[in-house]
Amino acid sequence: MQPNKEELKENFLKNFNQNEEQETTSDLIYEDQQFQIPIGLKDNLLKIWDLFIQCIPQITTLLTIGYFILTNMIVLRILGKDELIASYGIGQTWANLVMVSPIVSIGVGLLSPASQAYGSQNFKKFGILLNQGYLFAFTIVLFSFLVFVINTPWFLFKLGVQESIAKQAQIYLLSSMPAYIFQVLYDVKRKNEPEVVKLIKVFNFKQCIQEDYKEFVKFVSSVGLIGIIPWLNQECSTVVVANLQSIPEIAAHTTLLAVTPLTQFFMIGCGQSLSGFFGNSAGQGNIPKIRYFNNVGMKLIIFIYLIISIPMLVFQDFFTNLFCTESIKEHFQPLYIIFYLLYYPLFGYEKFFTSILNTLDRQYQALTWYFIVNVLILIPIEIIFCFVLGWRVQGVWFVILLNSASEIYRTTFNQKE
């Protein structure tokens, strides 16, 4: 009699766990040496570089999406029409609001529990979370397409966007659909994972559909929303700018939001990777390893800030000419300087501290703060700075800076509680 699939799965995982137990002693000795807090400049640089290399797979995955957007921006710049550039940026913003941010919230929400499940060798739970994530992501893409994407001009017009820009935005959004469909949920790659995960996905997918979704919804609604509410606030700021009815200012703002993800993805990729490392270490109960990633991760953010921001600021004229027409430049360049001089490091540390917060399971305490600040406080302040005080698009970015600072404060405060 042939063994059934469940027996095959149990035998495979039993053998896998036995092999892991045989390697435990040597692994612990190796980890004790590998995950010691670095001392001295040379040791610090080597550890920072090693951690950066470990984050490269996640960064590269995100960059593939960024390059797609960047290519479109360069083509539109060659065409030289401000309205086309503004329309494309509005289209990307609308896509982020209705499609990308919910998908990313699933990835962010599952990253910590999935990596903890893998670290504790609870492969059944890992497989269930993985497949539930894919199922929900597909549902969101389908729902967003049928409800929001098809009706893009109507929604944007109701939000105050000019009708001509709203119609063109839908065209660009539809052309970008492949990039959004293949948005990667999360990455928790560790040794021997491909064989284990492949087996789990084959054996458990149907079972996952019938599993209790309470834990899944718990993490997506807390951790996921913490990662996504600030992003949604930034996208809502585009709606505020769109109501200025100034195509050059709209184009400057949306161009910045469209091209800077290429550099933001370095911070996001490191934050997502660190969240996986923290979760995996927590699942193993390895406190020294958590301290190591905390110490080196802090320094990694500074490292990325220096290697990215310095060249971007030195060659700001080149990048401004690459993406902007003459009428857009005067609005774009001040925003560009604000972004790379002040916002970029704040953004990086926000991602870093959020990755720790997820592991500490303190997300519910922070969620209320995030909602109050981002929705009830900052959006009205943006309107005041933009229209009442007359700071226009620069006023919006000043409030975005305040938002990042408040997020860092709240995430560190919750870790101390």
C-alpha positions in Angstrom: 0.0 0.0 0.0 1.4 3.4 -1.0 1.8 5.9 1.8 -0.5 8.9 1.5 0.6 12.5 1.2 0.2 13.3 4.9 2.5 10.3 5.8 5.1 11.5 3.3 5.0 15.0 4.7 5.3 13.7 8.4 8.2 11.4 7.5 10.0 14.2 5.6 9.7 16.7 8.4 10.7 14.0 11.0 13.9 13.3 9.1 14.5 17.0 8.6 14.2 17.7 12.3 16.5 14.7 13.2 19.2 16.2 10.8 18.7 19.6 12.5 19.2 18.1 15.9 22.5 16.4 14.9 23.8 19.7 13.6 22.7 21.7 16.7 26.0 21.7 18.6 28.1 22.8 15.6 25.5 25.3 14.5 25.5 26.9 18.0 29.3 27.2 18.1 29.3 28.7 14.6 26.5 31.1 15.5 28.2 32.2 18.7 31.2 33.2 16.6 29.3 34.7 13.7 26.8 36.8 15.8 29.1 38.5 18.2 28.7 42.3 18.6 31.4 43.9 16.4 34.2 45.8 18.1 36.5 48.2 16.2 36.1 49.9 12.8 37.2 47.0 10.7 35.0 44.5 12.4 32.0 46.8 12.2 32.5 47.5 8.5 32.8 43.7 7.8 29.6 42.9 9.8 27.7 45.8 8.2 28.7 44.6 4.7 27.8 41.0 5.5 24.4 42.0 6.7 23.9 44.2 3.6 24.7 41.2 1.4 22.1 39.2 3.2 19.5 41.9 2.5 20.4 42.0 -1.3 17.8 39.4 -2.4 14.9 41.3 -0.9 16.3 44.7 -2.2 16.8 43.3 -5.7 13.2 42.0 -5.8 11.8 45.4 -4.9 14.2 47.2 -7.4 12.7 45.2 -10.3 9.4 47.0 -9.7 11.2 50.4 -9.3 13.1 50.1 -12.6 9.8 49.5 -14.4 8.5 52.8 -13.0 11.8 54.6 -13.6 11.8 53.5 -17.3 8.3 54.9 -17.8 9.3 58.2 -16.2 12.4 58.6 -18.4 10.2 58.0 -21.5 7.7 60.6 -20.4 10.5 63.1 -19.7 11.7 62.6 -23.3 8.2 63.3 -24.6 8.5 66.6 -22.5 4.8 67.1 -21.6 4.1 68.1 -18.0 0.6 66.8 -18.1 1.7 63.3 -19.1 4.2 63.2 -16.2 1.6 64.4 -13.7 -0.9 61.9 -15.0 1.6 59.0 -14.7 2.4 60.0 -11.1 -1.2 60.3 -10.1 -1.8 56.9 -11.6 1.0 55.3 -9.6 -0.4 57.0 -6.5 -3.9 55.7 -7.0 -2.4 52.2 -7.6 -0.5 52.4 -4.3 -3.7 53.5 -2.5 -6.0 50.8 -3.8 -3.8 47.9 -4.7 -0.1 47.9 -3.7 -0.5 49.0 -0.1 -3.0 46.3 0.9 -0.8 43.6 -0.7 2.3 45.0 1.1 0.3 45.1 4.3 -0.1 41.3 4.0 3.6 40.8 3.4 4.6 43.1 6.3 2.0 41.5 8.6 3.1 38.0 7.8 6.8 38.5 7.8 7.4 38.3 11.5 5.0 35.4 12.4 6.1 33.4 9.4 9.8 33.8 10.1 9.2 33.0 13.8 7.3 29.9 12.7 10.2 28.9 10.5 12.8 29.6 13.2 10.9 27.4 15.7 10.6 24.7 12.9 6.8 24.9 12.9 6.6 24.2 9.2 2.9 23.5 9.1 2.1 26.9 10.5 4.7 28.5 8.1 3.0 26.8 5.1 -0.5 27.8 6.2 0.5 31.5 6.6 2.3 31.5 3.3 -0.7 30.1 1.3 -3.2 32.3 3.2 -1.1 35.3 2.2 -1.1 34.4 -1.5 -4.9 33.7 -1.4 -5.7 37.1 0.2 -3.3 38.9 -2.1 -5.0 37.4 -5.2 -8.4 38.4 -3.8 -7.3 42.0 -3.2 -5.8 42.3 -6.7 -9.0 41.0 -8.2 -11.3 43.2 -6.1 -9.2 46.4 -6.6 -9.1 45.8 -10.3 -12.9 45.3 -10.6 -13.9 48.2 -8.3 -11.2 50.8 -8.3 -8.9 50.4 -11.3 -11.8 50.2 -13.9 -13.4 53.3 -12.3 -10.2 55.3 -11.8 -11.3 58.5 -13.7 -14.5 58.7 -11.7 -12.8 58.3 -8.3 -9.9 60.7 -9.1 -12.3 63.4 -10.5 -14.3 63.2 -7.2 -11.1 63.7 -5.3 -10.4 66.9 -7.1 -8.0 65.8 -9.8 -8.4 67.4 -13.2 -10.5 65.3 -15.6 -7.8 65.1 -18.3 -5.2 63.9 -15.8 -7.6 61.4 -14.3 -8.4 59.8 -17.6 -4.7 59.4 -18.6 -3.8 58.1 -15.1 -6.0 55.1 -15.8 -4.1 54.2 -18.9 -0.8 54.3 -17.1 -2.2 52.3 -14.2 -3.4 49.6 -16.6 0.0 49.4 -18.2 1.6 48.9 -14.8 -0.7 46.0 -13.7 2.0 43.3 -14.4 4.3 44.9 -11.8 1.6 45.0 -9.2 0.4 41.4 -9.8 3.9 40.1 -9.3 4.5 42.2 -6.1 6.4 39.9 -3.8 4.7 39.3 -0.4 7.7 38.6 1.8 11.1 36.9 1.9 12.2 34.6 4.8 14.8 32.5 3.0 17.0 30.4 5.2 19.0 27.2 4.7 17.2 24.1 3.5 14.0 26.2 3.1 13.2 25.5 -0.6 12.7 21.8 -0.1 10.6 22.2 3.0 8.4 25.1 1.7 7.9 23.3 -1.6 6.6 20.2 0.2 4.3 22.2 2.5 2.8 24.2 -0.4 2.0 21.0 -2.3 0.5 19.2 0.6 -1.3 21.9 2.5 -2.7 24.4 0.1 -6.3 23.0 0.1 -6.1 22.6 3.8 -5.0 26.3 4.2 -8.2 27.5 2.6 -10.2 25.8 5.4 -7.9 26.9 8.2 -8.9 29.4 10.9 -8.0 32.9 9.7 -8.0 34.6 13.1 -4.3 34.6 13.5 -3.8 35.7 9.9 -6.2 38.6 10.3 -4.6 39.5 13.6 -1.2 40.1 12.2 -2.4 41.7 8.9 -4.7 44.1 10.8 -2.0 45.2 13.3 1.5 44.8 11.9 0.4 45.3 8.4 -1.5 48.5 9.1 1.4 49.9 11.1 3.5 49.5 8.0 1.0 50.8 5.6 -0.9 53.7 7.3 2.1 56.1 6.9 2.4 55.1 3.3 -1.3 55.8 2.7 -0.8 59.2 4.4 1.9 60.0 1.9 -0.3 59.0 -1.0 -3.1 61.1 0.4 -0.8 64.0 0.4 -0.7 63.7 -3.4 -4.5 64.2 -3.4 -3.9 67.4 -1.4 -1.2 68.6 -4.0 -3.5 67.7 -6.9 -6.1 70.2 -5.6 -3.6 73.0 -6.1 -4.6 72.7 -9.8 -1.0 73.4 -10.8 0.3 70.8 -13.3 4.1 71.7 -12.7 3.7 71.3 -8.9 1.7 68.1 -9.3 4.3 66.7 -11.7 7.1 67.7 -9.4 5.5 65.9 -6.4 4.5 62.8 -8.2 7.8 62.6 -10.1 9.6 62.6 -6.7 7.3 59.9 -5.4 7.8 57.8 -8.6 11.6 57.9 -8.9 12.7 57.9 -5.2 11.4 54.4 -4.5 14.5 53.1 -6.3 16.5 54.4 -3.3 13.8 53.8 -0.7 13.8 50.1 -1.7 17.2 49.8 -0.2 15.8 50.9 3.2 12.6 48.9 2.8 14.4 45.7 1.7 16.8 46.0 4.7 13.8 46.6 7.0 11.9 43.6 5.6 15.0 41.4 5.8 15.7 42.5 9.4 12.1 41.8 10.4 12.6 38.3 9.0 16.0 37.9 10.8 14.5 39.2 14.1 11.5 36.9 13.8 13.6 33.9 12.9 15.9 34.5 15.9 12.9 35.0 18.2 11.5 31.7 17.0 14.8 30.1 17.9 14.8 31.8 21.3 18.3 33.2 20.4 18.6 36.4 22.3 22.3 37.1 21.4 21.4 36.8 17.7 18.6 39.4 18.2 21.0 41.8 19.9 23.5 41.3 17.0 20.9 42.2 14.4 19.8 45.2 16.5 23.4 46.5 16.8 24.5 45.9 13.2 21.1 46.9 11.8 21.3 50.4 13.3 24.7 50.9 11.7 23.5 49.5 8.4 20.9 52.2 8.1 23.6 54.9 8.5 25.7 53.0 5.9 22.9 53.0 3.3 22.1 56.6 4.0 25.7 57.7 3.3 26.2 55.5 0.1 22.9 56.6 -1.4 22.3 60.2 -0.2 25.8 61.6 -0.9 25.9 60.7 -4.6 22.2 61.7 -5.1 22.8 65.1 -3.6 26.2 65.7 -5.4 24.6 64.8 -8.8 21.2 66.4 -8.1 21.4 68.6 -11.3 21.9 65.5 -13.4 18.9 63.7 -11.9 16.8 66.8 -12.0 17.5 67.2 -15.7 16.9 63.5 -16.3 13.4 63.5 -14.9 12.0 67.0 -15.2 11.1 69.5 -17.8 12.1 73.2 -17.3 8.8 74.1 -15.8 8.9 71.3 -13.3 12.5 71.8 -12.1 11.9 74.8 -9.9 9.4 72.9 -7.9 11.2 69.5 -8.0 14.7 70.5 -6.8 13.8 71.8 -3.3 11.7 68.7 -2.7 14.6 66.5 -3.9 17.0 68.1 -1.4 14.5 67.8 1.4 14.0 64.1 0.6 17.7 63.0 0.5 19.0 65.3 3.2 16.3 64.9 5.8 13.6 62.4 4.9 15.7 59.5 3.7 17.5 58.7 7.0 14.2 59.2 9.0 12.5 56.8 6.6 15.3 54.2 7.1 15.1 54.3 10.9 11.4 54.1 10.8 11.6 50.8 8.9 14.3 49.5 11.3 12.4 50.3 14.5 9.2 48.9 13.0 10.9 45.6 12.3 11.8 45.4 16.0 8.3 46.4 17.1 6.8 43.6 15.1 9.0 41.1 16.8 8.1 42.4 20.3 4.4 42.0 19.5 3.7 45.6 20.5 1.9 46.5 17.3 -1.5 47.0 18.9 -0.2 49.7 21.2 1.3 51.6 18.3 -1.7 51.1 15.9 -3.9 53.7 17.6 -1.2 56.3 17.6 -0.5 55.7 13.9 -4.1 56.1 13.0 -4.7 59.2 15.0 -1.5 60.9 13.8 -1.6 59.9 10.2 -5.3 60.3 9.5 -6.9 62.7 12.1 -3.9 65.1 12.6 -1.5 65.2 9.7 -3.9 65.3 6.8 -5.6 68.5 8.2 -2.2 70.0 9.0 -1.1 69.3 5.4 -4.2 71.2 4.1 -3.4 74.1 6.4 0.3 74.3 5.4 -0.5 73.9 1.7 -3.5 76.2 1.3 -3.9 78.5 4.4 -0.2 79.3 5.0 0.6 79.2 1.3 3.5 76.9 1.5 1.9 74.8 -1.3 3.8 71.5 -2.1 6.8 72.3 0.1 4.4 72.6 3.1 3.1 69.1 2.3 6.7 67.7 2.5 7.4 69.6 5.7 4.5 67.7 7.3 5.7 64.4 5.8 9.0 65.0 7.7 7.1 65.6 10.9 5.2 62.4 10.3 8.4 60.3 9.9 9.9 61.8 13.1 6.6 61.0 15.0 6.7 57.4 13.8 10.3 56.9 15.0 9.3 58.4 18.4 6.3 56.1 18.8 8.0 52.9 17.7 10.9 53.5 20.1 8.5 54.5 22.9 6.5 51.2 22.5 9.7 49.2 22.8 10.4 50.8 26.2 6.9 50.2 27.5 
